[in-house]
């Protein structure tokens, strides 16, 4: 597994110059996606709706709306 490409704009294109708070989405060579975001597991885990679950190895991360909207055109339909 490796990063195949960035999805959406780079953090510097979005104005991130400091290297902090620079969420990003990447497509992996196996077709999955990796996300750099703020870990909000402790805060949001108790808020998961019925039927949603999280394994011990999984984290709930937050990316800002701008990142996801800019990535939308790069996300494949299938």
C-alpha positions in Angstrom: 0.0 0.0 0.0 1.3 3.5 -0.9 -0.1 6.9 -1.7 -1.0 7.1 -5.4 -2.2 10.7 -5.6 -3.5 13.7 -3.7 -7.3 14.2 -3.9 -8.2 17.9 -4.2 -5.9 20.9 -3.6 -2.7 20.8 -1.8 -2.5 22.5 1.7 -0.3 25.2 0.3 -2.8 26.0 -2.5 -5.4 26.4 0.3 -3.2 28.8 2.2 -1.6 26.5 4.7 1.9 27.9 5.0 2.8 26.7 8.6 2.4 23.0 8.2 -0.1 22.9 10.9 -3.8 22.3 10.6 -3.4 21.2 7.0 -5.9 18.3 6.4 -5.5 16.3 3.2 -7.1 13.4 1.3 -5.0 10.8 -0.6 -6.0 7.9 -2.9 -4.0 4.8 -2.1 -2.6 2.3 -4.6 -5.1 -0.3 -3.4 -8.1 2.1 -4.2 -8.7 3.1 -0.6 -8.4 6.6 0.8 -6.3 8.0 3.6 -7.1 11.3 5.4 -5.0 13.6 7.4 -7.3 15.3 9.9 -7.8 16.3 13.5 -8.4 13.3 15.7 -11.9 13.8 17.3 -12.4 10.2 18.4 -12.8 10.9 22.1 -15.3 13.6 21.5 -17.4 12.0 18.7 -17.2 8.3 19.6 -20.1 8.6 22.1 -22.1 10.6 19.5 -22.0 7.8 16.8 -25.6 7.0 15.7 -27.1 3.6 16.1 -25.7 1.1 13.6 -22.3 3.0 13.4 -19.3 1.5 15.0 -15.5 2.0 15.2 -12.8 -0.7 15.7 -10.0 0.0 18.2 -7.6 0.6 15.3 -9.9 3.2 13.8 -10.1 6.9 14.6 -12.7 9.6 13.8 -11.0 12.5 12.1 -12.3 15.9 11.1 -11.4 17.7 7.9 -12.8 21.1 7.1 -15.6 21.5 4.6 -13.3 23.3 2.1 -11.0 20.3 1.8 -13.8 17.9 1.0 -15.6 20.2 -1.4 -12.3 20.8 -3.3 -11.6 17.1 -3.4 -15.1 16.3 -4.8 -14.1 16.6 -8.4 -11.1 14.3 -7.9 -13.1 11.5 -6.2 -13.9 8.8 -8.7 -17.6 7.8 -9.2 -16.7 4.1 -9.1 
